[in-house]
């Protein structure tokens, strides 16, 4: 596996949360890693903070450790995401890594998905407005062999939801394990349906990293042919009656 040199001063993994990582714990308690890649603005975090707490709370019992990636410097965010995956391997060994990105972090997660340790990607309201143009399509080859979830609000005025649909459609051709959920009447920050978005992401991360099992809506979305599985509506109240 190629190793990424630290791309810029100041890039680091935030404090570990979830599975036991302190003195007295063993590597065997860490069975998977979720790396959260935040958006471009720390003043508009979207659902990342509650998602980090939910992953630590629910996933910790199964051996999931969660880190927020603290960005810094001028290097590309996908390079920083690759470095973060390398750092996770150095700390925890050969365990599956899920990249979870929002906004600019979503684009970074997509681009860094080819890292050898990454087995899954969750992308929330990715900024693809320019990169998703028909004459300059975002690459999807690196998503092959990964479990991929894209979530986008239909009223997103900052990043075009149709751009993420076009990317998902191309990704689905190369990778059947791709699904996309639409959050109707919600914007870029997904504030109106934040609990549902968090529950969906947690369900997907735990299924992708550990069991290979998902809630019924996710299973249906993965199995459905395009465009059905790429325009799956996120139901109000999702998460209140899941299998967990």
N, C-alpha and C positions, 0 to 999 in steps of 0.2 A: 504494500500500500504506500503510495507516495505521501511524503510528509510535507506539510505546509510550514514554512518558517513563520514565526509571529509576524503578521502582516503590518502591524503598526503599533506604536507605543500606546498603551491605554486599553487595548482590546483584551478582555478577560472573561472568564466565566464567573457569573455571580454566585452567591452563596448557594450551596447545595441544599435541596429540600426534598422531602419524601422519605425514601429508604434510608436506613441508618448508615451514616457515613463518618461518624466521629470515632474517637479512640475506643478500642474494644470491639468494634464491628469488624466483620471480615468481608473480603471481596465477594464471597458467595451471596451476601445479602443484596448485591446490586445485580439485577438481572436485565436492566434496560435503562436507557438514558433518553430524556426528552430535552432538547435544546430549543429554547424559545428565542426567536429573533424578532425584536420589536420593530415598530415603524420608525419613520424618519423623525417624528416629533415626539419628544418625551411628554409634551403637554396634551397629546392626543393618543393615549395608549391603546384605545380600542378595548377589546376583551382580554388583553394579555395578562393583566394582573389577576383578575379572578380566575382565569384559566390556569395560571401558574399555581394558585392556591388549591384549586380543585384537583389538578394532577398530583400535587404533593399529598393531598389528603386521601384521595381514592387510590392512586397508584402506588403509594409508599408501601402499603401492605403486600403488594405483589413484587416488590423489589425495584420499583421505578424511582430513579433519582432525576430531579429536574433542576436545570440551570437556566437563568436568563443570561443571554449573551450581551455583555456590555460593550458597545461599539466604541471605537475611537480611531483617530487618524484619518487619512485620506484614501486608504486602500478600498477596493471594491467590496461591497458587503458580502458577495458570494465567496470572496477569498477569506473574509473573516469567519464566515460560516464554516468553510472548510477547515480553517485552523481550529475552530471550536470542536468540530468532530474529531480531529486529531487529538486534541487535548482530552476529550472524553475517553478515547481509546487508551491514551497514556495513563489515565487515572483508574479506569475501571476494567480494562482488558477487552476481550472479544465479546462484547454484548451489543445487541441491536440498538441503533440510534434513530430517533425520530426527530426530524426538523419541523418545528412549528413556527410559521412566520406570518406576520400581519403587515399589511401595507408594503413598504419597501422591503421589510423582512420576508414577506411572502415571495417576492421575486427572488431574493437571495436564497431562500429555501429551495425553490424550483431549480435554480442554476447550480446549486451545490449538491443536488440529490445524487449525483453520480459517485460521490465519495463511497469507498468500499464498505464503511461501517453503517451507512444509512440504509435502513430497510423500509422507511415510510416517511411521508411528507404530508403535513397539514398546512394548507395555504388559505389564509383568511383575508379577503378584500385585497388581493395583490394589485400593486400598481403596474398595470400592463398597458395603459392607454397608448403609449407610443410604441412599446416593444411588440404589442399585439397587432400591429397593422398588417394587412395582407401582403404588402410588399417587403415586410421585414419581420417575418414570424419568429417568435421566441422558440428556441430549440426544445425538443421534447425527448430526444434520444436518451438523455441521462436518466429519465424516469423509468426506463425499462427495468422490470424486476422489482419495482417498489410498489408499495401500497400508497395510493394517492387520493387525498380528499381536498377538494376546493370548496370554499364557502364564500358566497358573495351576496350582498344586499342588492335588490333590484333597483333601488332608488339611490345608488351610490353616485354622487356627483363628482367625486374626486378621481376614482378609478373606474373605467368603463366595465360593467359586468359582462357585456358582450365580448370583450377582449378575453376574459377568462373562460367564457364558453367556447370561443374559437380555439383557444389553447387546449382546453379539455378535450374537445372533439379530435384534435390531432393526436393528443396523448393517448386517447382511448384506442386509436388504430394500432399503436405500437405497444400498448400495455392495457390489457383488459381490466386490471385491478385499479381502475381510475373511476372516481365518481365525483359529482359536483352537486351541491345543494344551493338553492336559491332562497334567500330570506326576503320574502315579499314585503314591500313598503318600508324597508329599512335602509339606512344610509351607510356611509363608509365606516362609522364607528360601531355599527350594529348595536346601538344602545337599546332599541325597543325590544329586541329579542335576545339580549345578552345571555340569560340563563340557558336558553335553548342552544345557542351557539356553543357555549361552554360545555354543556352536556354532550352535544354531538361530537365535539373534538375529543373529549375525554374518552367516550365510547370507542372512537376510532383509534386513538393512540394505544389504548390498552389491548384492543383486539389485534392491531397490527404488530405490536411489540411482543405480546405474550401468547395469546390463545388462538388467534386466527378466527375468532368468533366475534360477530358484531350484532347490534340490535337489528330488528327486522327491517326498519327503513334503510339502514346502511347496506344490509345484505341485498335488499331489493335494488338499490341504486347501483351496486356493483354488478349485479346480474343483468340489469335492464340494458337493452341496446340503445345506442344514441338515437334521438336526443333525450329519451326519457330519463336515463340514468345520469344525465348531465344537467337536467333542469328539475331535479327532484325538489319539491317544496319542503322547506323545514316547517314542520307542523308546530303550531302554538302548543306549549306545554310539553314539548319533547324533553325527555329526561325524567319525568315524574313517575313513569311506570316501566322503566327499563329493567332488564334481567338482573341488574346488580342491586 
